[in-house]
């Protein structure tokens, strides 16, 4: 025989083989139940900004202030299919502010002016109140403060705006700073299906 | 019908014989002409659809935040595996420090500052532990890969993850400027801390979900430096680790890193660990004073605590030999009588 092995070598091989097998078993075990959708998300039924019935409360803006990123990974998202396309959108205009010469409130809800308002469809040249308006949220400006989400729900709005985690920028921290700060436990990782 | 109503308002104004003609014209020209007078009533009670908005309006795509890009996860895993391979090759085959520093810097920039420190193998230990005990909890594939790959590498090549891949190690590695020797007994005693830390982290991780805490991530002293943000006291602790690290090589890695505890256990059985051998090095002991981590005992690298930084090779006279002719086996070099060159 060409090569002999010392006891030390044999024991080393055995230990290494055992450890590799153990790691392989662990990997297999975890792989079988691995969850591809494992990511932070916001439960709209819990979030105080979007929860129905939470009217007249102060806005909770922890999603924008707590995230470790300079610009939070949370964004407001307008679901156009359920948007009322109002002339005076309560999530766009601060409806309690003074009315300007054009008959519209002078102040806006969004502190970063991230919502764009545009008349759509058949446009009445004489009466702007007779038009539908699309409210488009600029992802590069929105920081997920939730003010528009709080305003767009019953009774004034239809609840078409909600907060969502932008997964392509979310760092997926184990100790998500927003989840730690969320007063309603609305920030969560879903369980595997 | 709005159209009838508008016709009704028009008709009385049209006088005399033209009436019939106008009626016929309206009749044959159809809706196109009539639309000029249509009073459009904006429905207010429901969310309008494409039909009620009219004029060929198409509902825009919801600006839904884009889904998690699988490309980044794959890139992270591939880069981690590649960096582990390159680190092993540089440390064990090339026996060179220069390129290891370059690799360390690159990994610090990518995994640390660019990817901002999450997800990392050190923290993934906790997720793996939770996934094992909690049937409602699972980790994604790439986290499993991040956790397992450095351990597999440790079984083959020792702690090459610490050598050039881990951003927490890298930021400390680059701070080792004036290392002092730590008494060996103190070093060994402090080394037990990482096992205690690992145990504590695992204990808090496997608690029921409501009490669960990710201690390693909570007290990670360097992640705040990668992100330029974080709790003030943690940033100060991170800064303190770096300042101490100028004199005491990689204090977090040596004494606290919980993943380092696992890596040192696995590297005990490494197949081809980082080594200082008489056949390739001078066996003179100069390396022992060059090692800032106290990982050389009796002129041999201690595989469980060696970070494969390559400083020993840099200090080795054999590796300083410049020309290929002068690279001779160390024993031969040591035994050769002084000889005049031709």
HADDOCK unambig.tbl for C-alpha pairs under 7 A between the chains (distance, minus, plus):
assign (segid A and resid 12 and name CA) (segid B and resid 269 and name CA) 5.75 0.50 0.50
assign (segid A and resid 15 and name CA) (segid B and resid 269 and name CA) 6.42 0.50 0.50
assign (segid A and resid 16 and name CA) (segid B and resid 155 and name CA) 6.42 0.50 0.50
assign (segid A and resid 16 and name CA) (segid B and resid 269 and name CA) 5.59 0.50 0.50
assign (segid A and resid 27 and name CA) (segid B and resid 144 and name CA) 6.70 0.50 0.50
assign (segid A and resid 31 and name CA) (segid B and resid 141 and name CA) 6.35 0.50 0.50
assign (segid A and resid 33 and name CA) (segid B and resid 138 and name CA) 6.16 0.50 0.50
assign (segid A and resid 34 and name CA) (segid B and resid 138 and name CA) 5.24 0.50 0.50
assign (segid A and resid 34 and name CA) (segid B and resid 139 and name CA) 5.25 0.50 0.50
assign (segid A and resid 34 and name CA) (segid B and resid 140 and name CA) 4.95 0.50 0.50
assign (segid A and resid 34 and name CA) (segid B and resid 141 and name CA) 5.92 0.50 0.50
assign (segid A and resid 35 and name CA) (segid B and resid 138 and name CA) 5.46 0.50 0.50
assign (segid A and resid 35 and name CA) (segid B and resid 139 and name CA) 5.65 0.50 0.50
assign (segid A and resid 35 and name CA) (segid B and resid 140 and name CA) 4.82 0.50 0.50
assign (segid A and resid 36 and name CA) (segid B and resid 140 and name CA) 5.08 0.50 0.50
assign (segid A and resid 38 and name CA) (segid B and resid 139 and name CA) 6.66 0.50 0.50
assign (segid A and resid 38 and name CA) (segid B and resid 140 and name CA) 6.23 0.50 0.50
assign (segid A and resid 68 and name CA) (segid B and resid 229 and name CA) 6.67 0.50 0.50
assign (segid A and resid 68 and name CA) (segid B and resid 230 and name CA) 6.96 0.50 0.50
assign (segid A and resid 77 and name CA) (segid B and resid 63 and name CA) 6.26 0.50 0.50
assign (segid A and resid 77 and name CA) (segid B and resid 64 and name CA) 6.11 0.50 0.50
assign (segid A and resid 78 and name CA) (segid B and resid 62 and name CA) 6.62 0.50 0.50
assign (segid A and resid 79 and name CA) (segid B and resid 62 and name CA) 5.73 0.50 0.50
assign (segid A and resid 80 and name CA) (segid B and resid 59 and name CA) 6.72 0.50 0.50
assign (segid A and resid 80 and name CA) (segid B and resid 62 and name CA) 6.34 0.50 0.50
assign (segid A and resid 82 and name CA) (segid B and resid 47 and name CA) 5.53 0.50 0.50
assign (segid A and resid 83 and name CA) (segid B and resid 47 and name CA) 5.59 0.50 0.50
assign (segid A and resid 84 and name CA) (segid B and resid 46 and name CA) 6.56 0.50 0.50
assign (segid A and resid 84 and name CA) (segid B and resid 47 and name CA) 4.20 0.50 0.50
assign (segid A and resid 84 and name CA) (segid B and resid 48 and name CA) 6.22 0.50 0.50
assign (segid A and resid 121 and name CA) (segid B and resid 53 and name CA) 5.19 0.50 0.50
assign (segid A and resid 121 and name CA) (segid B and resid 54 and name CA) 5.27 0.50 0.50
assign (segid A and resid 121 and name CA) (segid B and resid 55 and name CA) 4.97 0.50 0.50
assign (segid A and resid 121 and name CA) (segid B and resid 56 and name CA) 6.98 0.50 0.50
assign (segid A and resid 121 and name CA) (segid B and resid 57 and name CA) 5.41 0.50 0.50
assign (segid A and resid 122 and name CA) (segid B and resid 53 and name CA) 6.69 0.50 0.50
assign (segid A and resid 122 and name CA) (segid B and resid 54 and name CA) 5.99 0.50 0.50
assign (segid A and resid 122 and name CA) (segid B and resid 55 and name CA) 5.41 0.50 0.50
assign (segid A and resid 130 and name CA) (segid B and resid 42 and name CA) 6.06 0.50 0.50
assign (segid A and resid 132 and name CA) (segid B and resid 53 and name CA) 6.98 0.50 0.50
assign (segid A and resid 166 and name CA) (segid B and resid 65 and name CA) 4.81 0.50 0.50
assign (segid A and resid 166 and name CA) (segid B and resid 66 and name CA) 6.38 0.50 0.50
assign (segid A and resid 167 and name CA) (segid B and resid 66 and name CA) 6.61 0.50 0.50
assign (segid A and resid 167 and name CA) (segid B and resid 67 and name CA) 5.61 0.50 0.50
assign (segid A and resid 167 and name CA) (segid B and resid 68 and name CA) 4.61 0.50 0.50
assign (segid A and resid 168 and name CA) (segid B and resid 66 and name CA) 6.36 0.50 0.50
assign (segid A and resid 168 and name CA) (segid B and resid 67 and name CA) 6.30 0.50 0.50
assign (segid A and resid 168 and name CA) (segid B and resid 68 and name CA) 4.76 0.50 0.50
assign (segid A and resid 168 and name CA) (segid B and resid 69 and name CA) 5.81 0.50 0.50
assign (segid A and resid 171 and name CA) (segid B and resid 118 and name CA) 5.82 0.50 0.50
assign (segid A and resid 172 and name CA) (segid B and resid 118 and name CA) 6.62 0.50 0.50
assign (segid A and resid 172 and name CA) (segid B and resid 119 and name CA) 6.83 0.50 0.50
assign (segid A and resid 173 and name CA) (segid B and resid 118 and name CA) 5.92 0.50 0.50
assign (segid A and resid 173 and name CA) (segid B and resid 119 and name CA) 6.87 0.50 0.50
assign (segid A and resid 174 and name CA) (segid B and resid 214 and name CA) 6.53 0.50 0.50
assign (segid A and resid 174 and name CA) (segid B and resid 217 and name CA) 6.68 0.50 0.50
assign (segid A and resid 175 and name CA) (segid B and resid 214 and name CA) 6.33 0.50 0.50
assign (segid A and resid 175 and name CA) (segid B and resid 217 and name CA) 6.43 0.50 0.50
assign (segid A and resid 175 and name CA) (segid B and resid 218 and name CA) 6.55 0.50 0.50
assign (segid A and resid 191 and name CA) (segid B and resid 136 and name CA) 5.70 0.50 0.50
assign (segid A and resid 191 and name CA) (segid B and resid 137 and name CA) 5.96 0.50 0.50
assign (segid A and resid 192 and name CA) (segid B and resid 136 and name CA) 6.37 0.50 0.50
assign (segid A and resid 192 and name CA) (segid B and resid 137 and name CA) 6.53 0.50 0.50
assign (segid A and resid 192 and name CA) (segid B and resid 138 and name CA) 6.38 0.50 0.50
